């Protein structure tokens, strides 16, 4: 295969570490006039254009962006493929919302053609919004996951997904059984896990919709395939938490249900965690588990405010999730806009560099993929995006008033959306052009 080498010149910014651990100044690297060099789908060099240009071959293809910022591709640690068609559904909190909107919408994925159509729309929306990796819930139907992985594989995307396991407390037309969920998940794992840049996640929807038998088999799958992911929901809504206590009276609380069935671990991601206590945060951190912070969803469904400072205190890995369709935007920039407000309402600040971390390296760490994605370090996958300072008239005018990269970054996260993403690259290939 011939060596393909390209370079991209612009302002370049990426996270190096969590600002909560090293301080803001040591947490990022910024090149006002930077150069990113890509070889065969990986980043081979990053630095100041003035330093790198003299060392490059004369015939290298260089794309130069004016008034733009290159960052790593964004990472969405919690999103639902089958809920694409019901984003912005009116008037309910979590449990009623599931019954009124979600379950009927997900039932359509029994039809393979429907699953393929939505997978195509869903992936295009992710890429239009600069999201290059997502941890994705399918529906209970294996065809939802097959359709998603088939579409992702064609573009060589780094994606993680799983078939929902749900054998009780849901409509008959949408339940599997403990045994069928195990067998179907196993078949999907054998077909897709580790193929190209794809990974499988064992996906019990949440404790109330799985019997103890099903949760035990989910834990068994994790034992059988050591590098699998596990994704589920936890402590999103107070009514939900009471329901879990009633269904599992023998356990010490919501997290203990999952702990008992061996679902905590280095690649386990729990969505929401709005109402976790200190002990639960400590236990999640101790087991290497992560939480997906989903601010647009938590506000839209009236679930509550995620306590990021408490998670930081316990050194708990936290990623960012759009949680479409409870969340109201595929845009992680818009999600960070809401995350800032969630912190403000708790008397806490979210710096733009912590926001950048959550949407990139923090998400990669939550997924244990920081050696592959989440930064622009040489050797990592060439998943990156180009943000356009002149995407809208207001953004263009506002950024002319910005005095430094911190201000620029914060404005991009407050006023930015899908229009801000000029281009998206995955494994060095352009997969979206605005």
Secondary structure, 3 states (H helix, E strand, C coil): CCCCEEEEEEEEEEECCCHHHHCCHHHEEEEEEEEEEEECCEEEEEEEHHHHHHHCCCCCEEEEEEEEEEEECEEEEEEEHHHHHHCCCCCCCHHHHHHHHHHHHHHHHHCHHHHHHHHHHHHHHHHHCCEEEEEEECCCCHHHHHHHHHHHHHCCCCEEEECEECCCCCCHHHCCCHHHHHHHHHHHHHHHCCCCCEEEEEEECCHHHCCHHHHHHHHHHHHHCCCCEEEEEECCCHHHHHHHHHHCCCCCCHHHHHHHCCCCCCCEEEEECCCCCHHHHHHHHHCCCEEEECHHHHHHCCCCCCCHHHHHHCCCEEEECCCCCCCCCCCHHHHHHHHHHHHHCCCCCCCHHHHHHHHCHHHHHHCCCCCCCCCCCCCCECCEEEEECCCCHHHHHHHHCCCCHHHHHHHHHHHCCHHHEEEEEECCEEEEEC
